[in-house]
Amino acid sequence: MQSCLCARGSHALGVAGVHRYPDTHMHKLHIPPLSAPESHWCYEIQAEASNHTCQGPSLWGDDCQKDRQSPINIDTTKAEVNLDLGPFSFSGYDQKQQWDVENNGHSVVVWLEDKPIISGGGLNAQYRAQQLHLHWSNKMDRGSEHTFDRHRFAMEMHVVHQKQNGTSRIKTKAEDPDEIAVLAFMVQAGSKNDGFQPLVEVLSEIPKPEMRTTMKESISLWDLLPQEEKLRHYFRYLGSLTTPGCQEKVVWTVFKEPIQLHEDQILAFSQKLYYDNEQKLSMTENVRPLQDLGQRPVFKSQAPGQLLPLPLTTLLALTLTCLMAGFLQ
């Protein structure tokens, strides 16, 4: 039961460890091998189904009990505007390809082969995309890992990038807090998304862990994302991977604009994928509980046309100046 319902060592991934396949040219993230107990980590729904023979989130080890963990709730009213958080530069995001897709026992993973690159957006280097994966629920308000003002979405998609050597604009310590850059997108129920359909259609080919297939239709990352001009507004904080070993080396970008999928497309992930080889436990609720923000700051970009809030004293001074000018005329 444990081997069916729980993780399979190096194949585990959340914003997670990246497994390298011999037929690709991806660089493996510099994440230490999982310890023996961590090879049996699982989500709470798996722990309950297996009578807790695998380790649910409260028992995750390694760095998972430290104080700079992810995901978090983002209080949108308390996030500070940071003028350094400008627009991103996306290279290779328009490249269409029949991407490899895998059920890794915890999520569905699309392998991006280090081809797309991001820079800008307040990042200190260029980052190459290694993979994207999703988190979801069969309920439309329980599937995202991050929350906005305690509100959850139906799904959350993570595009995982690793820092490209030699492109950093600042010197970093051995424990690099931004070795990995994750772009996180909320997903909500809405109209059908034709760009996502090639991914949805191959889910039935990979119901069991470690099964892998190739999309039948070429798509680009832009086919999956909101329009680029809608990606100017986002939140930024330093955190961790959201699965064991939870290494605290992630610079998170959480976009405000959600992706729209039809409810049937969202439910397909829970209906077509399974945690176990016997296909008894549907893959759903693959979401880590919220972690304490602690003293970490959360920043937000200044979207185009958005005015910086003025302090009350400044507003009063401007008001009095206008009144005096009118009085003296």
C-alpha positions in Angstrom: 0.0 0.0 0.0 2.8 2.4 0.9 4.6 2.0 -2.4 1.4 2.6 -4.3 0.2 5.6 -2.5 3.4 7.5 -1.7 6.3 9.1 -3.5 8.9 7.3 -5.4 12.2 8.8 -4.3 13.9 10.9 -6.9 10.7 11.1 -9.0 9.1 13.3 -6.4 8.4 16.9 -7.4 6.3 19.8 -6.2 7.9 23.1 -7.0 10.0 20.3 -6.4 13.1 18.3 -7.2 13.6 17.8 -10.9 14.3 14.3 -12.2 16.7 14.0 -15.1 15.9 11.7 -17.9 18.7 10.2 -20.1 17.0 11.3 -23.4 16.9 15.0 -22.5 19.5 17.7 -22.0 18.2 19.3 -18.9 20.4 20.3 -16.1 19.5 18.8 -12.7 18.7 21.3 -10.0 21.4 21.2 -7.3 19.1 19.7 -4.7 20.5 17.1 -2.3 19.2 13.5 -2.6 16.1 12.8 -0.6 16.8 10.9 2.6 15.2 7.5 3.1 12.3 8.7 5.2 11.6 11.6 2.7 11.3 9.0 -0.1 7.9 8.2 1.4 6.5 11.7 1.7 3.0 12.3 0.5 0.0 14.7 0.6 -2.5 14.5 3.4 -5.1 12.8 1.2 -2.6 10.0 0.6 -1.6 9.7 4.2 -5.3 9.3 5.2 -5.9 6.8 2.5 -2.9 4.7 3.5 -3.7 4.8 7.2 -0.7 7.2 7.6 1.9 4.7 6.3 3.4 7.6 4.3 4.5 10.9 5.7 2.0 13.7 5.3 3.0 17.4 5.3 3.1 17.8 9.1 5.9 15.1 9.1 8.0 16.3 6.2 11.6 16.6 7.2 14.8 18.2 5.8 14.2 22.0 5.5 10.4 21.7 5.6 10.3 22.8 9.2 12.4 26.0 8.7 11.0 29.5 8.8 11.2 30.6 5.1 8.8 28.2 3.6 6.2 28.2 0.8 3.4 28.5 0.0 2.0 31.5 1.8 -1.1 33.7 2.0 -0.5 37.0 0.2 -2.2 39.9 1.9 -2.6 42.1 -1.2 -3.3 45.2 0.9 0.0 44.9 2.9 2.3 44.1 0.0 4.8 46.9 -0.6 5.3 48.5 -4.0 8.8 47.9 -5.3 9.8 50.0 -8.3 12.5 47.5 -9.3 9.8 45.0 -10.2 9.4 45.9 -13.8 8.2 43.8 -16.7 9.7 40.4 -17.5 11.6 39.6 -20.7 10.4 36.2 -22.1 12.6 34.4 -24.6 11.6 31.1 -26.2 8.1 31.3 -24.6 6.7 31.5 -28.1 8.5 28.3 -29.3 5.9 25.6 -30.2 6.8 22.0 -29.5 5.3 18.6 -28.7 6.4 18.6 -25.1 7.0 15.4 -23.0 4.4 15.0 -20.2 4.8 12.8 -17.1 2.8 11.6 -14.2 5.5 11.7 -11.5 3.3 10.3 -8.7 2.5 13.8 -7.3 1.6 16.0 -10.2 1.7 16.2 -14.0 4.9 17.6 -15.3 5.7 19.1 -18.7 9.4 19.0 -19.4 10.6 22.2 -21.0 14.2 21.2 -21.7 15.9 24.4 -20.6 14.7 26.2 -23.8 12.5 29.1 -22.5 14.4 31.9 -20.7 13.3 34.7 -18.4 15.0 37.8 -17.2 14.0 41.2 -15.9 11.1 41.4 -13.5 13.5 42.4 -10.7 15.5 39.2 -11.1 19.3 39.4 -10.7 20.1 36.9 -13.5 18.7 34.9 -16.4 16.8 31.8 -15.7 16.1 28.7 -17.9 12.8 26.9 -17.7 13.1 23.3 -16.8 9.6 22.2 -16.3 6.1 23.2 -15.4 3.6 21.4 -13.2 0.3 22.0 -11.5 -1.5 21.6 -8.2 -5.3 21.1 -8.1 -8.4 19.9 -6.4 -11.8 18.6 -7.6 -13.3 21.6 -5.8 -13.0 24.9 -7.5 -11.8 26.8 -4.4 -9.3 24.3 -2.9 -6.6 23.6 -5.5 -4.1 26.5 -5.3 -1.1 26.4 -3.0 -0.8 30.2 -2.6 -3.8 32.3 -1.6 -4.8 35.9 -2.2 -6.3 37.3 1.0 -7.1 33.7 2.1 -8.9 33.0 -1.2 -7.9 29.8 -2.9 -8.3 29.1 -6.6 -9.1 25.9 -8.5 -5.5 25.2 -9.5 -2.0 26.7 -9.5 0.6 26.3 -12.2 4.3 26.6 -11.5 6.9 27.2 -14.3 10.2 26.3 -12.7 13.4 27.9 -13.8 17.0 27.6 -12.7 19.6 30.4 -12.6 21.9 30.4 -15.6 25.5 30.4 -14.7 27.5 33.5 -15.5 24.4 35.8 -15.8 24.0 37.0 -12.2 24.5 40.8 -11.7 25.4 40.3 -8.0 27.6 38.0 -6.1 25.7 35.3 -4.2 26.6 33.2 -1.2 27.0 29.4 -1.3 23.4 29.1 0.0 21.9 30.9 -2.9 18.4 32.2 -1.9 17.4 32.7 -5.6 18.9 29.7 -7.4 15.4 28.8 -8.6 12.8 31.2 -10.0 9.2 30.0 -10.1 6.5 31.8 -11.9 3.2 30.9 -10.3 -0.2 31.4 -12.0 -3.6 30.9 -10.4 -6.2 29.0 -12.4 -9.9 29.7 -12.1 -13.0 28.2 -13.7 -14.2 30.1 -16.8 -14.5 29.6 -20.5 -12.7 26.7 -22.3 -9.0 27.3 -22.9 -8.0 25.9 -26.3 -4.3 26.4 -25.5 -4.5 24.0 -22.6 -6.4 21.3 -24.5 -3.4 19.5 -25.9 -2.2 18.9 -22.3 -5.6 17.9 -21.1 -6.1 15.4 -23.9 -2.9 13.4 -23.0 -3.8 13.0 -19.3 -5.6 9.8 -20.1 -2.4 8.3 -21.5 -0.5 8.7 -18.2 -2.9 7.6 -15.4 -0.2 5.8 -13.3 3.0 7.1 -11.6 6.1 7.2 -13.8 4.1 7.0 -17.0 5.2 9.4 -19.7 3.9 10.5 -23.1 4.3 13.3 -25.7 1.7 15.9 -26.7 0.1 15.2 -30.0 0.0 18.9 -30.9 2.7 21.5 -30.7 2.1 24.3 -28.2 4.1 27.1 -26.7 4.2 28.4 -23.2 2.3 31.5 -24.3 -0.6 29.2 -25.3 -0.9 28.3 -21.6 -0.5 31.8 -20.1 -2.5 35.1 -19.9 -1.5 37.8 -22.5 1.9 39.3 -21.8 0.5 42.8 -21.1 -1.5 41.3 -18.3 1.6 40.0 -16.5 2.8 43.4 -15.3 1.1 43.0 -11.9 2.7 40.4 -9.6 3.9 39.7 -6.1 7.4 38.8 -5.1 8.9 37.1 -2.0 11.7 34.6 -1.1 10.6 31.1 -0.1 11.1 27.5 -0.7 10.2 24.5 -2.7 6.8 23.2 -1.8 7.7 19.6 -1.5 10.5 17.8 0.4 13.3 18.7 0.8 11.7 22.2 0.9 15.0 23.9 0.2 14.9 27.7 0.8 16.3 28.8 -2.5 13.3 30.0 -4.5 12.5 33.5 -5.6 8.7 33.5 -6.1 6.7 35.5 -8.6 3.0 35.1 -8.1 1.0 36.7 -10.9 -2.3 38.5 -10.1 -4.0 37.7 -13.5 -5.4 34.1 -13.4 -5.5 31.6 -16.2 -9.0 30.6 -17.2 -9.9 27.0 -17.8 -13.3 25.4 -18.2 -14.5 23.4 -15.2 -14.4 20.2 -17.2 -10.7 20.9 -18.1 -9.9 21.4 -14.4 -11.7 18.3 -13.3 -9.9 16.2 -16.0 -6.8 16.3 -13.8 -8.5 14.7 -10.9 -10.4 12.2 -13.1 -7.6 11.0 -15.3 -4.6 10.9 -13.0 -3.9 8.6 -10.0 -1.4 8.5 -7.2 -1.1 4.7 -7.3 -0.6 2.0 -9.8 -3.8 0.3 -8.9 -5.7 3.5 -9.8 -7.6 3.5 -6.6 -6.7 6.9 -5.3 -7.4 9.8 -7.7 -4.7 12.4 -7.9 -6.3 15.5 -6.3 -5.6 17.8 -3.3 -1.9 17.8 -4.1 -1.5 21.0 -2.2 0.9 21.8 0.7 -0.8 23.7 3.6 0.0 27.4 4.0 3.2 28.3 5.8 3.9 31.2 8.1 5.2 34.3 6.4 7.1 35.4 9.6 9.0 38.6 9.1 9.5 38.2 5.4 8.4 41.1 3.2 6.1 40.6 0.3 6.5 43.1 -2.6 4.3 43.9 -5.5 5.0 45.5 -8.9 3.7 48.8 -9.9 1.4 48.0 -12.8 1.2 50.4 -15.7 -1.0 53.4 -14.9 -1.0 52.6 -11.2 -0.2 55.6 -9.0 1.9 55.2 -5.9 -0.1 55.8 -2.7 0.8 59.1 -1.1 1.3 59.4 2.7 -1.6 61.1 4.5 0.6 64.1 5.4 1.5 64.6 1.8 -2.1 64.5 0.7 -3.1 67.0 3.4 -0.3 69.4 2.4 -1.4 69.2 -1.3 -5.0 69.8 -0.3 -4.2 72.8 1.8 -2.0 74.2 -1.0 -4.9 74.0 -3.4 -7.3 75.6 -1.0 -4.9 78.5 -0.3 -4.3 79.0 -4.0 -8.0 79.2 -4.6 -8.6 81.6 -1.6 -5.9 84.0 -2.8 -7.2 84.3 -6.3 
